[in-house]
Amino acid sequence: MPFRYLGIPITCGRMKKSDCTILVEKLIDKVRSFGSRKLSYLWQVILVNSVLSSIYSYWANIFIIPKGVLNKINAICRNYLWDGNVEYIRVPMVSWDKSCSPKAEGGLGIRESYAWNLATVGKLVWWIYCCPDRLWVRWISNVYLKGCSWTDYTPLGDISWGWKTVCKARDKLAAGFTNGQWVLGNKGYTVNSGYELLRQKYQEVHWHKEALQLKDRLFTLGIASDDICFLCGAAAENFEHLFQTCVYSSRVMFEVARLYEFFIPPRNVVQWVGDCKLSQLKEGMILCLIHAAHYHIWLQRNKARVDDCILRPEAVLKFIKKDSVLWLKTKIGPCIDRRDQAWDEEEDKDEPDFRLSRDDPPELETEDNEIEGINDELEHSSKDKKKKTKV
């Protein structure tokens, strides 16, 4: 009969499903306590990652969990994630393998229990390679290896299930070992690096492009009747056009650039800021302005779609300044210049109506001619100022 030590059953033989009922019951009790609260998908993902995963990870670090129990653990986590219950009620929206992939690959960053358990067994594989003085490794060398190389060893005959699992983990992790050394990490083998090798890989997802419901994508799917840009009505609306070449967007970026008299390149803005070797304050300020500008361009695009009218670029600049100052005050604080702090304290002046209907494009069309030489003008003006300061 097994006995429990530190909450885990200790047996002298192979771990059975019946020995892991404590683990399954503990997960079920946690899910039922979570289910009494109506939580969003976001919080359910956090609870699966932080609470449920940590429970079975503790067990997996001590012994090899049977595959049937791992399948039950996956089912409990999956059912709670998509329906908030232990039982299978609703069909999942995404496959479990996809959900267990990192967020950069379109998943939710959940640990897949089988790959994680095999990655913990990888520690034993690494010990045999690199720690020959350990008592357990010396026992393995005398009983199983018997002078044979660990790399070339093949399990034969009636051997234990646990040793077969260790050999199986060695074969699956073989790509990470070179001459007995773990090459996928700087500090030797870690469970995280082993899991990264074992998990299923997916193509990286560019969330900033694929998550936006732009008209070119909607038109391809047959949802939109055309792919013409809502803001200018002159070209197909895709990511590059909306934030870089659209007449309206270019005018907004021109107003932002004129605010601080800096040059905005048409593409690779983040890389350009990094190559300029600016101070931390100036770099953060420019990136903050550009990100706020992109955010409000997207808001105006949605406004044009719903209300059939948009704000003029000069009016949009006010909202960009307010958002940028708020962020700068919270992140940088007293390092901000007084002129910057006074942005949001300016009194509202009597100004004409800033609304621009989509049936009133002539002014934007005349501004389109100005935009062609904006970058050159800003570059020349900045160079002239540098020459004057030198003289």
N, C-alpha and C positions, 0 to 999 in steps of 0.2 A: 504494500500500500504506500503511495507517495505521501510525503509530508510537505508542509509549506514552510518556506523560509523567506522572510522579507516579502511576503505576499505572493510568492511564486512556488508552484509545486516542484518538488525535487524527486526524481525517479532514478532508478538504476538502469532502466532500459530505454527503449524508444518512446518519445513523447507521442501520446495518442490524442485523438480529438476529445475524448472524455476528460483528459487532464487539463484541457484548455477551456473548459466550460466557465471557469472563473473569469477568464479574460473576456469571453463573449458576453457574459452576463453583466460585467462591469461596463462594457461599451453600450449595451442596451439600456442600462440604468441611466447612463449619461445622456443618451439620446432622448429618453423619455423626460428627463429633467429639462433638456433644451426645448423639447416640443411643447412644453407648457407656455412658452413665450413665442409670440408671433414675431419672428425675425426675418430680415431681408435675406436675399441670396448672399450678399456680401458678408453678413455676420455668420451665416451658416458655413461659408467657406473658411472663415477665420476660425470657427470652432472646430471644424474638421481638421484643419492644419495644426492648431495649437493644442487641442485637448485630446481628440480621438487618436490622432497620429502619435502623440507622445506616449499614450498608454501602451499601444502595441509595440512601439519602438523600444520601450523599456524591456519588454519580454524578448524581443528579437535580439537585443544585445547580449542576452544570457544563453539562450538555446535556440535551436532550429524549430520554428513553428510549422506544424503540418500544413500541407497545401490546402486541404479542405477547410481548415480554420482560417487561413488567409483569404480564401474565397468568401467565407462568411463575413470576415472583417470588411472586405471590399463592398459587399452587398449592403452592410449596415451603413457605411459611410456614404455610399451612392444614394440609398433610399432617403437618408436624412438630408443630403444636399439638395435633392430635387423635390422632395415632398415634405420634409420635416418629420417623417415617421420611420419606424424600424421596418415595417412591412413594405413590400413592393406594391405600390398603388399606381403611380404615374410613370409613363414611359419617359426615360431621360431624354433631354434635349440634345445632349452631346454624349458620345461614347466615353466610357470610363478611361480608356487609354488616352484619349485626347484631353480629358479633364486633368489627368495626372501629369501632363506635360507642362513645362514652365510657361509663364505668362508671355514671354518673348516669342514663344512658338504657338500662341493662341490658346493655351490651356489655363488652368486655375492654380497651378503650382502645388497640387496635392501629391503626397507621396504614394506611390504604388506599393502595396505591402509586400508582394512577392519579390519584386526587385530589391526593395529595401532589406528584406530578410537575407537575401542572397549576398547583398553588399556587406552586411555585418559578418557573414561567414567568411568573406574575403579577408578579414583580419587574421583568421587562422591560417589562410594561405600565405599571407605576407609573413607571419611569424615563422613558418617553416622555411621560407626563403632567407630571412634576415636575422632570425633570433634562434640560432641553434642551441644556445645555452639554457633556454627555458625548459623547465621540467616536462611540460606537456610535449614539446617538440622532441626532446630526447626519447620519451616513451614512444612517440609515433615513429621515430627513426628505427627503434629496436623492434617494434612489433610489425609495422607495415612496410616501411621503405627498405630496411635491411641492406643498406649500402647503395641502393639504387638512387639515381638522381631524381629529385622531386619534379623536374620538368618533364622527364621521360617516363615517369611512373604511370602504370596502368593498373587499376584495381582489378583483381582476379579472384575468383572463388566466392565463398560465402563470407562476406565481410559485413560489418555493421552498416546500417542505413545512414548514420551520421557521417561516417567516413566517406561513403559514396557521395553525400551532399557536398562535402569539402572538396572532393575531386571534381565534382561538377562545377562548383564555383571557380576552381582554378582554371578549368577549360574556358569558361565564359569570360573570365577576367584576363585571359592570356594576352590580349592586345595591350594591356596596360603595363605588363612586365617585360623588361629587357635585361637579360643576364641576371635575373633574380632581383632586379631593382624596379620599384614602382616609379614610372616616368611621368605620370599624369599629375603629380603634385610635388611641391618643394620640400615638404616635411614628411615624406614617406606616405604610406597608404592611409587614407581616411575613408570613412564610410560614405561621406558625401561624394568624394571623387569616384569611388567604386559604383555608387548608384548612378552617377552621371554617365558612366560607361555602359551600364546595364539597361537603363531606361530606353523606351522607344523614342526615336528622334522624329521631329517634324520640321517642316520648313519654317523659317523665321517669318513672323508676321510684322508688317509695318503698320502699327496701329494708327499712326497719324494720317495715313493715306487710306487704308482699307476700312477703317471704322467710320469715316465720313460718308454719308449717303449723298454723294455728288450725282449730278444729272447724267453724266456719261455712263456711270454704273447703273443707275436706275433705268436709263434708256436701253442698255444692253439686256437687262433683266425683263424688259417689257412693261415696267411699272410707269415710266414717264413717257409722254407722247413725243418729246424731242429732247435734245441735249444742249440747248442754247443756254448760255449763262443768264442768270436772273438779274445780275447787276448791270451788265453792259449790253446784252442782247446781240453781241457781235461774233461770238465764237463758242465752241463747245466748252462746257463747264467741266473741267477736270482739275486735279490738285494743282498742277503747275500754272494753269490759267487763272484760277481763282485767287491765288496768293502771290502771283508774280507778274503776269502779263495783262491782267484785266485793267481797263482804263480806270475804273473806280478804285480798285485796290492800289494801283500805282499812285493815284492822287493822294490816297490816305497815307501811303508810305512816304510820299514827298513831303506832306505836312509834318510827319513825325521827324523826318530828317532835317527839315528846316527849323524845327524846334530847338535842336542842339547843334545844328550846322555840322553834321557828320555825314559821311558818304555811305549809302546803303547799296551794296552790290545786288544784282538781280537774282543771284543764286548762291547757295551754300553760305547763308548768312552766319550760322554758328561757327563754321570753319573759318570764315573770314575774320570774325571777332577774335578767335583764338590765335590766328596768325599775326594780328596787329600788335600783340604784346602790350595791351593796355593795362592800366591799373585795375585792381579788383573792383573798385568802385565804379569806374567808367565802363568796364566790361559788363558788370551786373546791370548798370543803368541802361545801356544800349540793348542788351538782350531782353530786359524787362519791357522796354518800350516796344520792341519788335514783336514779342509774344503777345502783349496787350493789343497791338494793332491787328495781328492775325485773328485774335479772339473776337474783336469787334467787327472785323470784316465778315467773319462767319455769322455773327449776329445780324448784320445788315443783309446778308444774303438770305437768311431765314425770314427776315422782315419783308424783303421784297417778294418772297414766295407767298407769305400769308396775307400781308396788308397791301401789297402791290405799290409800296412806296418805301423810300429809304431816306436817311439823313444825309445831308451834304458832308463831304470830308472834313470841313472846318468844324462842324458840330461833333463829329465822331472823335475828333482830336481831344475835345474836352473830356470825354469819358476815358480815353486812353491815358490822359494825364492823371486823372483821379485814381485809376487803378494802379498806375505805376508808382505814384507817390505813396499810396497806401502800402504797397509791397516794400518799397525802399525804406519807409519808416520802420516797419516791423523787422526787417532783416538787417539793415545797416544802421539805423538809428541816428545818432548824433553826427555821423560822418557826412550827412547830406548838406549840400550848400543851402544857404538861406533862400536863394532864389527858387530852388526846387521845393522847399518846404512851403513857399507862398503860392504854389500852383493852385492848391485846392482852397486857398483862402481868398482868391480873387472874387470880387463882387460881380454878380451877374449884370451885364449891361443889356440895354435894349437892342436886340438884334432882330433881323428879319426872320421870317419862317424858314427853318432849315430843312423842311421836308422837300424831297425831290421825287416827283412821281416818275414812273417808268415811261410816261408819255412825254417827258420833258428832257430829252437827252442832248439838245444842242450845246448847252454850256459845257457838259462833259466832253463833247466831241471837240470843242475848241480847246479844252484843257489837254486833250490828247496830244496836240502838237507841242505843248509845253513840256510834257512828260518825257519826250524823246531826248531832250538835252539836259534833263535834271541831274543825272549822275555826273556828267561832264562839268556842269556849272559848279556843283558842290565840290568836286575835286579841285577845280581851278581856284575857287575861292579859298579853300583850306590851304593850298600851296602858296597863294599870295599872302595870306596872313602869316605863314611861317617865315616868308622872306622879309616882311615888314618887321617882325619881331627880331630877326637876326640883325637888320640894319640898325 
